[in-house]
Amino acid sequence: MPSHQKTTSPPERPVVHPTRRDEIAAVGSELIGGPIGRWARVGGSALTPVRVVALVAIGMFALGMVQKVPCYDWAWFRGSSSQYTHACYSDIPHLFVGRGFSDGLIPYFDRLSGDMEYLEYPVLTGLFMEVAAWLTPGGGDLMHREQVYWMVNSGMLMVCAVVLAVCVARTHRHRPWDGLLVALAPALALTATINWDLLAVALTAAAMLMWSRGRALAFGILLGLATAAKLYPALLLGPLLVICWRAWKWREFGLALLGSAGSWLVVNVPVMLLAPEGWKKFYTFSQERDVDFGSLWLIITQRTGERLEPEAVNTYAIVLMLLACAGIWALGVMAPRRPRFAQLAFLVVAAFVLTNKVYSPQYVLWLIPLAVLARPRWRDFLVWQACEVMYFLGIWFYLAYTTSGNKQGLPTEGYQFAIALHLAGTLYLCALVVRDILMPERDVVRQDGSDDPSGGVLDGAEDVFVVGRAARPPRHAAHTEESPRVDWGAGAQDPV
């Protein structure tokens, strides 16, 4: 029911140093001299937090490229199982040939030979792949061209990784060091060059940064571009609708929606009109593909021995996703304080990952920036990352087991355990985010009295539409020895 509870926007706060507030960060800092001291002089150095985050992101990305060296040298080209036993598989060199880029075919317009008639990626990702093909010299040995194509793509994806880390570091103005969680994420280094997902992830992170600065139209434009590269970013409009509804910020939501639709149409309409069969391949392929790696549905089919038809799984997944979205909506309007945008965004994308009929190892990239913004806590983040690294190893060793004649690798039961570990790790992080929403005093971002640093116009905004106990003031931010007590709704009247 309607309520008018005013929240005073918090003043500008000093930079949060994680080594003072996070025990895991404090322990890890011993490698570089220990936690920052009380009297340490902060600032005045060329190595600002954002620059450090960018440099670390480059370093970790480079380590991820080094991890692919066995495949780059020979395993991509000499037998299928070697690239799995070395856990260095990448779609990039294989699709250079398999999707016609080596022959100069134009994505979506030129028909491919084989089972896949057209490129099965969204338009902006297809453009990214084509630009990399333009930068790859023609002629000469095909293996060398595949290697160069992977290197060109890796260079372009490294730029995306740096943009991602920097955008996350700048989204919460007084928490730039949270960007190190992204830069140091093991799963980011391991999966960054498997596919082209980093393009959409970087655009989504840039959109989140724009929203945090109150630029709703720019947010929408970037989110539309991200959706033109991968479908999942469109899910963020749902959480945004919930919290804008609660704060009655319809103008800003309208601008975001308009910008998203407009930029998506600008990218897609030309291809939609000129090459309709090629354009729709991504969408028809997503609908028609069978249950695939990494999903709950794969465990069910393998344990029962019965095949689930794609149509049935699509229906089950949509129903579960709608139920999850209904729960997220209820959480958004009934929580004691309006949830932060990043919290609901993480939950809705995680729900999609958990219910989808496929989970490729690079899909973890979708969640990394949202998890950092929703729950910037090193212990919980590393627990989740450990589960994802185990899944990363599990899928490659399982493929090694199924493709090698000597059955060396991870058997089916072991792979099912790896999937279950990935699901459990994601659910663990979801549970913590839900707890933070229901108990805002446990939210590490709000413990200094902040409201929603990534919320833009929502930061410090009034709660206008709330349901249930959320309509009963007063409410308070965390009150600890290090942070003052901050009232949410102080002076507001009880709703009639």
Residue pairs with C-beta under 8 A, 6 or more apart in sequence:
1 465
1 466
1 467
1 471
1 495
2 464
2 465
2 466
2 495
3 463
3 464
3 465
3 466
3 470
3 471
3 492
3 495
4 462
4 463
4 464
4 492
4 493
4 495
5 462
5 463
5 466
5 471
5 473
5 488
5 489
5 492
6 462
6 489
6 490
6 491
6 492
7 451
7 460
7 461
7 462
7 463
7 488
7 489
8 460
8 490
9 451
9 459
9 460
10 449
10 450
10 451
10 460
10 486
12 173
12 174
13 174
13 448
13 449
13 450
14 174
15 42
15 49
15 174
15 175
15 176
15 177
16 174
16 175
16 177
16 448
17 35
17 36
17 42
17 177
18 25
18 26
18 177
18 178
18 180
18 376
18 378
19 25
19 26
19 29
19 34
19 35
19 36
20 26
20 35
20 36
21 444
21 447
21 482
22 377
22 378
22 379
22 444
23 379
24 378
24 379
24 382
25 35
25 378
26 34
26 35
28 378
29 35
29 36
36 42
48 176
49 169
49 176
49 177
49 179
50 166
50 169
50 170
50 176
50 179
52 180
53 165
53 166
53 169
53 176
53 177
53 179
53 180
53 182
53 183
54 162
54 165
54 166
54 183
56 165
56 180
56 183
56 184
57 161
57 162
57 164
57 165
57 166
57 182
57 183
58 158
58 161
58 162
60 183
60 184
60 185
60 188
60 189
61 157
61 158
61 161
61 162
61 188
61 189
61 192
62 158
63 189
64 188
64 189
64 190
64 191
64 192
64 193
65 154
65 193
67 87
67 88
67 189
67 190
68 88
68 90
68 150
68 193
69 88
70 82
70 86
70 88
71 82
71 83
71 86
71 88
71 89
71 90
72 88
72 147
72 150
74 82
75 82
75 83
75 86
75 88
76 83
76 90
76 93
76 94
76 146
77 143
77 146
80 403
81 399
81 400
81 403
81 404
81 409
83 89
84 396
84 397
84 399
84 400
84 403
84 409
85 396
85 397
85 400
85 404
85 408
85 409
87 190
87 392
87 393
87 396
87 397
89 194
89 396
89 399
90 150
90 193
90 194
90 195
91 194
91 195
92 149
92 150
92 153
92 154
92 193
92 194
92 195
92 196
93 146
93 147
93 149
93 150
95 101
95 129
96 102
96 133
96 136
96 145
96 146
96 149
96 150
97 142
97 146
98 114
98 116
99 105
99 107
99 112
99 116
99 119
99 129
100 107
100 110
100 112
100 119
101 129
101 130
101 132
101 133
101 136
101 149
102 133
102 142
102 145
102 146
102 149
104 133
104 138
105 112
106 130
107 118
107 119
107 121
107 126
107 127
107 129
107 130
107 278
108 118
108 119
108 123
108 126
108 271
108 275
108 278
108 279
108 281
109 274
109 275
109 278
111 117
111 118
111 278
112 118
112 119
116 281
116 285
117 277
117 281
118 277
118 278
118 281
119 126
119 129
119 278
119 281
119 282
120 281
120 282
120 285
121 129
121 196
121 282
122 227
122 228
122 229
122 230
122 231
122 282
123 228
123 267
123 268
123 271
123 279
124 199
124 200
124 225
124 228
124 229
124 267
125 196
125 199
125 200
125 229
125 230
128 156
128 196
128 199
128 229
129 153
129 196
131 156
132 149
132 152
132 153
132 156
133 149
135 152
136 145
136 148
136 149
136 152
137 145
137 148
138 145
150 193
153 193
153 196
154 193
157 192
157 193
157 196
157 198
157 199
158 192
160 198
160 199
160 201
160 202
161 188
161 192
161 198
161 202
163 202
163 205
163 206
164 182
164 198
164 201
164 202
164 205
164 369
165 179
165 182
165 183
166 179
167 202
167 205
167 206
167 208
167 209
167 369
168 178
168 179
168 181
168 182
168 205
168 208
168 369
168 372
168 373
169 176
169 177
169 178
169 179
169 180
169 182
170 176
170 179
170 209
171 205
171 208
171 209
171 212
171 342
171 373
171 453
171 454
172 178
172 212
172 373
172 376
172 445
172 453
172 454
173 212
173 453
174 448
174 450
174 453
175 376
175 445
175 453
178 372
178 373
178 376
179 372
181 372
181 376
181 378
181 381
182 188
182 368
182 369
182 372
185 368
185 381
185 385
186 385
186 388
186 389
187 364
187 365
187 368
187 385
187 388
187 389
187 392
188 365
188 368
190 361
190 389
190 392
191 197
191 361
191 362
191 364
191 365
191 392
192 198
192 362
192 365
194 360
194 361
194 362
195 360
195 362
196 229
197 230
197 362
197 363
197 365
197 366
198 365
199 229
199 230
200 226
200 227
200 229
200 230
200 232
200 233
200 366
201 226
201 230
201 365
201 366
201 368
201 369
203 222
203 223
203 225
203 226
203 229
203 233
204 222
204 223
204 226
204 233
204 236
204 369
205 369
206 222
207 218
207 219
207 220
207 222
207 223
207 226
207 233
207 236
208 219
208 341
208 342
208 345
208 369
208 373
208 454
210 218
210 219
210 222
211 219
211 240
211 256
211 341
211 454
211 455
211 456
212 453
212 454
212 455
212 456
213 456
214 456
214 457
215 456
216 251
216 252
216 253
216 255
216 256
216 259
216 456
216 457
217 255
217 256
217 258
217 259
218 259
219 256
219 259
219 456
220 255
220 256
220 257
220 258
220 259
220 260
220 261
220 262
220 263
221 259
221 260
221 262
221 263
222 263
223 233
223 234
223 236
223 237
223 256
223 259
223 260
223 263
224 259
224 260
224 261
224 262
224 263
224 264
224 265
224 267
225 263
225 264
225 267
226 233
227 233
227 234
227 260
227 264
228 263
228 264
228 267
228 268
230 366
231 286
232 349
232 352
232 366
234 260
235 345
235 348
235 349
235 352
236 345
236 348
236 349
237 256
237 257
237 260
238 325
238 328
238 348
239 328
239 332
239 341
239 344
239 345
239 347
239 348
240 253
240 256
240 341
240 345
241 253
242 328
242 329
242 332
242 333
242 344
243 332
243 338
243 339
243 341
243 344
243 455
243 458
244 250
244 252
244 253
244 458
245 253
245 333
245 465
246 332
246 333
246 338
246 463
246 464
246 465
246 466
247 338
247 457
247 458
247 461
247 462
247 463
247 464
248 462
248 464
248 465
249 457
249 458
249 461
252 456
252 457
268 279
271 278
271 279
272 279
272 280
287 310
287 314
288 310
289 310
289 357
289 358
290 307
290 310
290 357
291 297
291 298
291 301
291 308
291 310
291 313
291 357
291 358
292 298
292 357
292 358
293 358
293 359
293 360
293 395
294 358
294 359
294 360
294 361
294 363
294 391
294 395
294 419
294 422
295 356
295 357
295 358
295 359
295 419
296 354
296 355
296 419
296 423
297 308
297 313
297 316
297 317
297 357
298 419
299 416
299 419
299 420
300 308
301 307
301 308
302 412
302 416
303 416
310 357
313 357
314 357
317 355
317 356
317 357
320 351
320 355
321 351
321 352
321 355
324 347
324 348
324 351
324 354
324 355
325 348
325 351
328 344
328 347
328 348
328 351
330 467
331 339
331 344
331 347
331 434
331 437
331 438
332 338
332 339
332 344
333 465
333 466
333 467
333 470
334 466
334 467
334 468
334 469
334 470
335 437
335 438
335 440
335 470
336 438
336 439
336 440
336 469
336 470
336 475
337 440
337 446
337 463
337 470
337 475
337 488
338 452
338 458
338 461
338 463
339 437
340 373
340 374
340 443
340 445
340 446
340 452
340 453
340 454
340 455
341 452
341 454
341 455
341 456
341 458
342 370
342 373
342 374
342 454
343 374
343 375
343 433
343 436
343 437
345 370
345 373
345 374
346 367
346 370
346 371
346 373
346 374
346 375
346 429
346 430
346 433
347 374
347 430
347 433
347 434
349 366
349 367
349 370
350 367
350 426
350 429
350 430
351 430
353 359
353 363
353 366
353 367
353 426
354 423
354 426
354 427
359 419
359 422
361 388
361 391
361 392
361 395
364 388
364 392
367 426
371 381
371 384
371 429
372 381
373 454
374 433
374 436
375 381
375 429
375 432
375 433
375 436
375 444
376 444
376 445
377 432
377 444
380 428
380 429
380 432
381 429
383 425
383 428
384 425
384 426
384 428
384 429
386 425
387 421
387 422
387 424
387 425
387 426
387 428
388 422
388 425
390 418
390 421
390 422
391 418
391 419
391 421
391 422
393 418
394 410
394 414
394 415
394 417
394 418
394 419
394 421
395 415
395 418
397 409
397 410
397 414
397 415
398 409
398 410
398 411
398 412
398 414
398 415
398 418
399 409
400 408
400 409
400 410
401 407
401 408
401 409
401 410
401 411
401 415
402 409
410 418
435 442
436 442
436 443
436 444
437 443
440 446
440 475
440 477
440 478
440 488
441 447
441 476
441 477
441 478
441 479
442 478
443 478
445 453
446 477
446 478
447 477
447 478
447 480
447 483
448 477
448 482
448 483
449 477
449 478
449 483
449 484
449 485
449 486
450 477
451 459
451 460
451 488
452 458
452 459
452 460
453 459
455 461
463 470
463 489
471 495
472 494
472 495
473 488
473 489
473 490
473 492
473 494
474 487
474 488
474 489
474 490
474 492
475 487
475 488
475 489
476 485
476 486
476 487
476 488
477 483
477 485
477 486
477 487
477 488
479 485
